[in-house]
Amino acid sequence: MLLYTAAVPPFMKNGLVIGCERTRQVVVIDPGDEVDDLLAHIRAERLDTVAILLTHAHVDHVSGVARARRELQVPIWMHPDDRPIYAAAVDQGRLFGLDIEPLPPVDHYFAGDGMWGTVGDYDVSLRHTPGHCPGNVCFAFNRTGETPASEGLVVGDTLFAGSIGRTDLPGGDYPTLMRAITEVLFSYPDDTVVFPGHGPDTTIGRERRSNPFVLDWMRQTGAR
């Protein structure tokens, strides 16, 4: 699988280009302030972008959407529960002293969990994982015919290496987030690679065994 990740200050948020090494088809996920790096990589590698997918609509994950949409001319996909956050992204950027280009309309909204589509030889499916915000989703990539998420999970700001997404922003809810992690993400095998919205990659097994927030939640609730 093709995978390119970039992150730049101030948010150091991971933007991704993921796709098929044979067909060179890719999707761009969460283009933010690192959008120029993502677009330069796409041009240099002569990749065929088919969509812009958003794990959620917080400003650090969408600040480059307008630039990406203008250059790539592909549809934007997002969960409908994050429409208010997407609409407020420019104002949210001002709170951080950032001048965010007005965002283009979202072209399509995810209809629910399940298969989203194919990118070359890979299937892409999604699961709704709210808690950090109402519309956070994760994307599972697997080679067609192989185990779901055999190539990894893109999880937005739900789960990090050794940490979890914050829940003190509008629409955040801690119990909802922890259920998304322990009931949805942890339904995948331990060797599933996790690509978070910030920080290094991890695996489901590593977070199940050692994430302090997860372990504390399991102690409190008796979850397994």
N, C-alpha and C positions, 0 to 999 in steps of 0.2 A: 504494500500500500504506500502511496505517496503521502508524506506528511511534512509540512513545514509550519513552524511556530515562530511568532515574533512577539516581543513585548518591549514597550518603551515607557519612559516616565511621562506623566507623574503616577499613573495607576499601575504600571507594570502588569497589565492585563494581557493574557494570552489570546492573540488572534491566530486562527488556523486556516491552512489550506490543506484539504484532505481529498484524496481521490485514487484513481486507478492508474497503475504504472503502465498498463498495456494500452488503454485507449486515451490516456492523458486527460480524461474528464475529471473535474474536481468540483468541490463546493468550498465556499468561503464561509467560515463560521466566526461570528462576533467581530466584524471589522471595527476596530476602535482607533486610538491615536497611532497605532502601528500600521495603519492601512497602506501607507506608501511602501513599506517593506513588503507587505503581502502582494500588492499589485506589481511591484518590481520583480518579485519571484515568479509570478504568473507570466509576465511578459518574457522574462529570461528563459523560462522553461517551456514556453509556448504551450501553456495549458489551456484546456477548453473548460471554462467555468460554466456550470449549469444553474447555480442558485446561490443566494446568500441566505444562510440559515442563522437564526438568532436563538441562543439558549434562553435569553431574557433581555429586557429592555433598559436596564440601568445604563446611565450615560457612558460609563467606561466601556460598555460592550456595543454601543451603537454610534459613537462619535465619528466613526469613519464610514458609516453606512451610505451617506449621500455621495461621497467620493467614489466608493466602490460601485454603487448603482449606476452612477454616471459613466464610469469607464467600462464596466463589464456588461451593462445592459441586460441583466438577468433579474429574475423575480426575487423579491424579499419574502421570506417566510417567518412567521412568529406565532406564538400562542396568543389567542384572543384575550386571555385574562390579563395580559400586560399592556393592553391598549392605553390605559391612562398613564402608565409610566413612560411609554414611548412618546405620547403626546407632550409630556412635561420634560423631555430630555434636554431641550435647549435651555429652559429655565433652570434645570438642575445643574447644567454646566456652568451657568453664571454664578451659582453658589460656590463653585470651586475656582472662580476667576477665569473660566474658559469660554471662548467664543466658539460655540458649536454651530456648524452649518445646519440650517433647517432640514429636518429629516423628510425624505420622500415617503409617500404613502406605502404602507405594507401591501404587497400584491396578493398574498394568500395567507390564510390562518390555518394552523394545524387543526384537524377535525377531531383528533383523539389519539389515544395510544395505538401503536401498531406500525405497520410498514409505511414509510414515507415515499420511498422510491429507490431507484438504482443509480449508481454512479459508476459507469463502466461495468466492471466485473464484481462490484460490491453492492450489497443491499444496505440500505439505511433505514433504521426504524427508530421510533422515539417513544419515550415514556414521560408523562407529566410528573415533575418532581417539585411541587411547590414548597414554600416554607421560607426560603430566602426572599422570594417575592411570589405573587400569585401565579405567574405564568412561566416559571422556570421549567425547562424540559432538558432531558438528556438525549443524546443521539448515540445509538449503537451501530457500529460498523462491523459487518462480517462479509467475508468472501461468499458469494452466492453458493448455497448448498452446504455451508459449514455452520457450526454452532453460532447462535446469535451472540454478537459482541466479541467474536473471535479476534477481531483486530482492535477492539478497544471501545471505550465509552468517553464521549465528550459530555461533561457534566455541568458546565457553567460554574456558578458559585454555590452549588449545593455541598460539595465535598472537596476538601483539600488534603494534601499530604500532612497528616497530623493535626488537621483542624477541620472546621466546618464553616459554612457561609454565615454571615451575620444576619440577625433577625430583628434588629432595632430600626430598620427602615420601614416606611409605609408599606403595608401589605405583608410584612414579615411575621412569622409565627414559629416559635421554637419547637413545640411538639409536632407541628406539621412537617417541619424540616427533618426532624429526627426520624419520623415515620417514613419519609421519602428515602432517607438513607438506608435505614435498617430493613424496610419492607420492599423497596423497589431496587435500589442500587445493589443491596446485598443479596438479591435473588440471582445475581450473575456469579459465575464461578470465581474462586479466589484468585486465579491467575489472570483475570481480566485486567488489562491496563486501563487506568483512569487518566484522562487528560483534563485537568481542572482549569478553571478560568484564571487562576493566579498560581504562580509557583510551579514546582517540579511535578512530573508525572508520579503516579503511585500505582498501587494495585488494590483490588477489592480485598484480597486476603490480608494485606498489610494493614489496611484501615480497620478491618474487622477485628484484628488481633491487638492493635496497638494505639488506635486513635483515642486519646483521652476523653474526648467528648462522647464518643460512641460507647466506650466502656462505662462511663458514668451514667449514661442514659440506660444502658442495659442493667446496671445495678439497681437503678431507681425503679425500673418498670418490670424487671424480671424477664425482659426480652432475651431471646437467644440469637 
